[in-house]
Amino acid sequence: MSAVRVLYLAGSGRSGSTLITTVLGQVPGFFAAGELRYLWRRGILENRQCGCGVPLADCPLWTRVRADLAGADPAGIADRLAGRLRMRGLPALLRRRRRGRRPVPAHTDDTHLARLYASIAEHALADRPGGVIVDSSKLPPYGALLGSLPGIDLYVLHVVRDPRATAYSWRRRRPLDGRADDRLMSRPPVWKAAVLWLVWNTATVRLWGRRPADGRYLRVRYEDFVADPAGTTARIVRFAGATADDLPFPAPGTARLAPTHSVAGNPSRHRTGLVPVVADTEWLTGLSTRAYAVVTGLTGLALSRFGYPLRRRTVTPPAATSRPEPAVPSSPATRQEG
């Protein structure tokens, strides 16, 4: 069996990965799997909604995949993954990588992880030999683990967003998995959001960004994606080794989204229909001066590396345009993010 091609979205949370994953899932030959590292607990144990709108246990696709994983221990795998991927283990992971060793030590669970991706390729991409699984798990240590598994052909898409925007986004109250969910997503303080942004983006560069010539690493800023969705998507598709001739953009700045089978992620993964893809600028005025200074101070050394200014820029009101309304009007276009 040929290796399974996995496009792994790495970086920090609230960087637009959910929207980018959903858009890629509309491209022929791409399967938007969502945050697969959460499959074991959120999908199998808690039976949360698939991106198609039904509980995971009722989704025909995931029913077939779960049958292939019958010998696995979901609770044990979920708990052990959390331990194997802790932030405090990152320095040791990077040292092992530098020395040419496996970044994440091998474990018997790895057989089930490899089987998961092979099963998805078999059942979701059967008619697309050489298709691509899009995994938006983001956590760099999990990406490093995937890259060492047999049968995985890993490509890393590093999605970066201005840390002031991500810190502001984390402060929003939103249901964990859509409007029907009475649980809320975590809301870390701005300093913690800034530290996580710095650690995970720096780790992503250390793991893959220093060898971009090998053709397995591509960095995309969310701001550039929303400025040119079609052009940026085409670039990503070509990076993953596919042909970018059937993209889901019926008009500039508008994506046509059909349901995916994503297993976890930002609740915006459930949006379908004609969805405006526009910049979220609310944070420019909504983030307090103190919070802006805290995030900028903690991430300042990395801001220039990723092309972000230190000073708060002025918001220019957009010109009036004629654009299709989103299919779910309760979610403002300016909050379409991952």
C-alpha positions as CSV (number, residue, x, y, z in Angstrom):
1,M,0.0,0.0,0.0
2,S,1.3,3.4,-0.9
3,A,2.0,6.0,1.8
4,V,-0.9,8.2,2.9
5,R,-0.4,11.9,2.1
6,V,-1.3,14.1,5.1
7,L,-1.4,17.9,5.0
8,Y,-0.8,18.9,8.6
9,L,-1.9,22.4,9.6
10,A,0.6,23.4,12.4
11,G,0.7,26.5,14.6
12,S,-1.5,27.9,17.3
13,G,-5.2,28.0,17.9
14,R,-7.5,30.7,16.5
15,S,-5.3,31.2,13.5
16,G,-7.9,30.4,10.8
17,S,-7.1,26.7,10.4
18,T,-10.7,25.7,10.6
19,L,-11.7,27.9,7.6
20,I,-8.7,26.9,5.6
21,T,-9.3,23.2,6.3
22,T,-13.0,23.4,5.3
23,V,-12.1,25.2,2.1
24,L,-9.5,22.6,1.2
25,G,-12.1,19.9,1.9
26,Q,-14.1,21.2,-1.0
27,V,-11.2,20.6,-3.4
28,P,-11.4,17.2,-5.3
29,G,-9.0,14.7,-3.7
30,F,-8.8,16.5,-0.3
31,F,-10.5,15.2,2.8
32,A,-11.1,17.7,5.6
33,A,-10.6,15.5,8.7
34,G,-10.5,18.3,11.3
35,E,-8.4,17.9,14.4
36,L,-7.7,14.2,14.4
37,R,-5.8,14.1,17.6
38,Y,-9.1,14.7,19.3
39,L,-10.9,11.8,17.5
40,W,-10.3,9.3,20.3
41,R,-12.0,11.3,23.1
42,R,-14.3,13.9,21.4
43,G,-15.3,11.7,18.5
44,I,-15.3,8.1,19.8
45,L,-15.8,8.4,23.6
46,E,-18.0,11.6,23.7
47,N,-19.7,11.0,20.3
48,R,-19.7,14.7,19.4
49,Q,-21.0,15.9,16.0
50,C,-19.3,15.1,12.8
51,G,-18.9,18.0,10.4
52,C,-21.8,16.4,8.4
53,G,-24.1,17.3,11.3
54,V,-24.8,13.9,13.0
55,P,-23.1,12.3,16.0
56,L,-19.9,10.6,15.0
57,A,-21.3,7.1,15.8
58,D,-24.1,7.7,13.2
59,C,-21.9,8.9,10.4
60,P,-21.5,6.2,7.8
61,L,-17.9,7.2,7.0
62,W,-16.7,7.2,10.6
63,T,-18.6,4.0,11.3
64,R,-16.4,2.3,8.7
65,V,-13.3,3.9,10.0
66,R,-14.1,2.9,13.6
67,A,-14.7,-0.7,12.6
68,D,-11.1,-0.7,11.4
69,L,-10.0,0.5,14.8
70,A,-11.9,-2.1,16.8
71,G,-8.9,-3.3,18.7
72,A,-7.9,0.2,19.9
73,D,-8.4,1.6,23.4
74,P,-9.8,5.1,22.8
75,A,-9.6,6.3,26.4
76,G,-6.1,5.0,26.9
77,I,-4.9,6.4,23.6
78,A,-6.4,9.8,24.4
79,D,-4.8,9.9,27.8
80,R,-1.4,8.7,26.6
81,L,-1.4,11.2,23.7
82,A,-2.0,14.0,26.1
83,G,1.0,12.9,28.2
84,R,3.3,12.2,25.2
85,L,2.6,15.7,23.7
86,R,2.9,17.9,26.8
87,M,4.4,21.3,26.3
88,R,7.0,20.6,29.0
89,G,8.4,17.8,26.9
90,L,9.1,20.2,23.9
91,P,12.8,20.8,24.7
92,A,13.5,17.1,24.8
93,L,11.5,16.6,21.6
94,L,13.6,19.2,19.8
95,R,16.8,17.7,21.1
96,R,15.9,14.3,19.8
97,R,15.0,15.8,16.5
98,R,18.4,17.5,16.2
99,R,20.1,14.2,17.0
100,G,18.3,12.4,14.2
101,R,16.1,10.4,16.6
102,R,12.3,10.0,16.7
103,P,11.0,13.3,18.1
104,V,8.3,11.5,20.1
105,P,9.4,8.1,21.4
106,A,7.7,5.1,19.9
107,H,4.7,3.5,21.6
108,T,2.4,0.6,20.9
109,D,-0.4,3.2,20.3
110,D,1.4,4.2,17.1
111,T,0.1,1.2,15.3
112,H,-3.5,2.4,15.9
113,L,-2.6,6.0,14.9
114,A,-1.1,4.8,11.6
115,R,-4.1,2.6,11.0
116,L,-6.4,5.5,11.5
117,Y,-4.9,7.5,8.6
118,A,-4.8,4.4,6.4
119,S,-8.4,3.7,7.1
120,I,-9.5,7.3,6.3
121,A,-7.6,7.1,3.0
122,E,-9.3,3.8,2.2
123,H,-12.8,4.9,2.9
124,A,-12.8,8.6,2.2
125,L,-10.4,8.8,-0.7
126,A,-11.0,5.4,-2.3
127,D,-11.8,7.0,-5.7
128,R,-8.9,9.5,-5.4
129,P,-5.6,7.6,-5.4
130,G,-3.0,9.9,-4.0
131,G,-5.6,12.0,-2.2
132,V,-4.7,14.2,0.7
133,I,-6.0,14.0,4.3
134,V,-6.1,17.5,5.8
135,D,-5.5,17.3,9.6
136,S,-5.8,20.6,11.4
137,S,-4.6,19.3,14.8
138,K,-2.1,22.2,14.9
139,L,0.0,21.0,17.8
140,P,3.6,20.7,16.6
141,P,4.5,17.6,18.7
142,Y,1.6,15.7,17.2
143,G,2.7,16.6,13.7
144,A,6.2,15.4,14.7
145,L,4.7,12.2,15.9
146,L,2.8,11.7,12.6
147,G,5.9,12.4,10.5
148,S,7.6,9.4,12.2
149,L,4.8,6.9,11.6
150,P,5.1,4.3,8.9
151,G,2.9,4.9,5.9
152,I,2.6,8.7,6.5
153,D,3.8,11.1,3.8
154,L,3.7,14.3,5.8
155,Y,3.4,17.9,4.4
156,V,3.3,20.7,6.9
157,L,1.2,23.9,6.3
158,H,2.2,26.4,8.9
159,V,-0.8,28.8,9.4
160,V,0.2,32.0,11.2
161,R,-2.1,34.9,12.4
162,D,-1.3,38.1,14.2
163,P,-1.0,37.1,17.9
164,R,-3.1,40.2,18.9
165,A,-5.9,38.9,16.8
166,T,-5.6,35.4,18.2
167,A,-5.6,36.6,21.8
168,Y,-8.7,38.7,21.1
169,S,-10.4,35.7,19.5
170,W,-9.7,33.5,22.5
171,R,-11.6,35.9,24.7
172,R,-14.8,35.5,22.8
173,R,-17.5,33.4,24.3
174,R,-18.5,30.6,22.0
175,P,-20.0,27.1,22.4
176,L,-17.5,24.3,22.2
177,D,-19.2,22.6,19.2
178,G,-21.9,24.9,17.8
179,R,-25.0,26.6,19.0
180,A,-26.6,23.4,20.5
181,D,-23.7,22.9,22.8
182,D,-24.0,24.4,26.3
183,R,-20.3,24.0,27.0
184,L,-18.0,26.9,26.2
185,M,-14.6,26.8,24.6
186,S,-11.7,27.7,26.9
187,R,-10.9,31.4,27.3
188,P,-7.2,31.8,28.3
189,P,-6.1,35.2,29.5
190,V,-4.3,37.3,26.8
191,W,-0.8,36.6,28.3
192,K,-1.3,32.9,28.1
193,A,-2.7,33.1,24.6
194,A,0.4,35.1,23.6
195,V,2.8,32.5,25.2
196,L,1.0,29.6,23.5
197,W,1.2,31.5,20.1
198,L,4.9,32.1,20.6
199,V,5.8,28.6,21.7
200,W,3.8,26.7,19.1
201,N,4.8,28.9,16.2
202,T,8.4,28.9,17.2
203,A,8.3,25.1,17.6
204,T,6.8,24.7,14.2
205,V,9.6,26.7,12.6
206,R,12.2,24.8,14.6
207,L,10.8,21.4,13.5
208,W,10.2,22.1,9.8
209,G,10.7,25.7,8.8
210,R,14.5,25.5,8.7
211,R,14.4,23.0,5.9
212,P,11.9,24.5,3.5
213,A,14.0,23.4,0.5
214,D,12.8,19.8,1.0
215,G,9.4,20.9,-0.3
216,R,7.5,19.7,2.8
217,Y,6.9,23.0,4.6
218,L,4.8,26.0,3.5
219,R,4.0,29.0,5.7
220,V,0.8,30.9,5.0
221,R,-0.4,33.9,7.0
222,Y,-4.2,34.0,7.6
223,E,-4.2,37.7,6.7
224,D,-2.9,36.8,3.2
225,F,-5.4,34.0,2.9
226,V,-8.4,36.3,3.5
227,A,-6.9,38.9,1.2
228,D,-6.7,36.4,-1.7
229,P,-8.6,33.2,-0.8
230,A,-8.5,31.6,-4.3
231,G,-4.8,32.4,-4.9
232,T,-3.7,31.2,-1.5
233,T,-5.8,28.0,-1.8
234,A,-4.3,27.3,-5.2
235,R,-0.8,27.7,-3.7
236,I,-1.6,25.3,-0.9
237,V,-3.1,22.7,-3.2
238,R,-0.1,22.8,-5.5
239,F,2.2,22.5,-2.5
240,A,0.4,19.3,-1.5
241,G,1.0,17.9,-5.0
242,A,-2.4,18.3,-6.5
243,T,-3.9,20.3,-9.3
244,A,-5.6,23.6,-8.4
245,D,-8.2,23.7,-11.2
246,D,-11.5,23.3,-9.3
247,L,-11.6,25.6,-6.3
248,P,-14.7,26.5,-4.3
249,F,-14.8,30.2,-5.0
250,P,-17.8,31.2,-7.2
251,A,-16.9,34.9,-6.7
252,P,-14.0,36.9,-5.3
253,G,-14.0,36.7,-1.5
254,T,-16.8,34.1,-1.4
255,A,-16.4,30.4,-0.7
256,R,-19.1,27.7,-1.5
257,L,-18.9,25.2,1.4
258,A,-20.5,21.8,1.5
259,P,-20.5,19.7,4.8
260,T,-17.3,18.0,5.6
261,H,-16.6,15.0,7.9
262,S,-14.3,16.9,10.3
263,V,-14.2,15.4,13.8
264,A,-13.3,18.4,15.9
265,G,-12.4,22.0,15.7
266,N,-13.8,25.5,15.9
267,P,-17.7,25.4,15.6
268,S,-17.4,27.3,12.4
269,R,-16.6,24.0,10.8
270,H,-20.4,23.5,10.5
271,R,-21.0,26.5,8.3
272,T,-22.2,25.7,4.8
273,G,-23.4,27.5,1.7
274,L,-22.0,30.7,0.4
275,V,-19.7,32.1,3.0
276,P,-17.8,35.4,2.8
277,V,-14.1,35.1,3.4
278,V,-13.1,38.5,4.7
279,A,-10.6,39.9,7.2
280,D,-11.6,40.0,10.9
281,T,-10.6,43.5,12.0
282,E,-12.7,43.7,15.1
283,W,-9.7,43.1,17.3
284,L,-8.0,46.2,16.1
285,T,-10.5,48.3,18.0
286,G,-11.8,45.7,20.5
287,L,-8.5,44.7,22.1
288,S,-7.6,47.0,25.0
289,T,-4.5,49.1,25.0
290,R,-3.1,47.1,27.9
291,A,-3.8,43.7,26.3
292,Y,-2.3,44.9,23.0
293,A,0.9,45.9,24.9
294,V,1.1,42.6,26.8
295,V,0.7,40.5,23.7
296,T,3.1,42.6,21.7
297,G,5.7,42.6,24.5
298,L,5.6,38.8,24.8
299,T,5.7,38.1,21.1
300,G,7.7,41.1,19.8
301,L,10.8,39.2,18.8
302,A,8.7,36.9,16.6
303,L,6.4,39.5,15.1
304,S,8.9,40.8,12.5
305,R,9.8,37.2,11.5
306,F,6.2,36.7,10.4
307,G,5.7,40.1,8.9
308,Y,3.6,41.8,11.6
309,P,4.0,45.4,12.8
310,L,4.5,46.3,16.4
311,R,2.1,49.3,16.3
312,R,-1.6,49.0,16.0
313,R,-2.7,49.9,12.5
314,T,-5.6,52.0,11.7
315,V,-8.8,50.4,10.5
316,T,-10.1,51.7,7.1
317,P,-13.8,51.2,6.6
318,P,-14.4,48.9,3.6
319,A,-16.0,50.2,0.5
320,A,-19.6,49.1,-0.1
321,T,-19.7,45.9,-2.2
322,S,-22.3,43.5,-3.5
323,R,-21.6,40.1,-1.9
324,P,-23.8,37.1,-1.3
325,E,-25.1,36.7,2.2
326,P,-23.7,33.8,4.3
327,A,-25.8,30.7,4.6
328,V,-25.9,31.0,8.4
329,P,-26.7,34.7,9.1
330,S,-26.2,34.3,12.9
331,S,-22.4,34.1,12.4
332,P,-21.0,37.5,11.3
333,A,-18.6,37.3,8.4
334,T,-15.9,39.2,10.4
335,R,-15.8,36.2,12.8
336,Q,-15.1,33.5,10.2
337,E,-11.9,32.1,11.7
338,G,-10.4,28.9,12.9
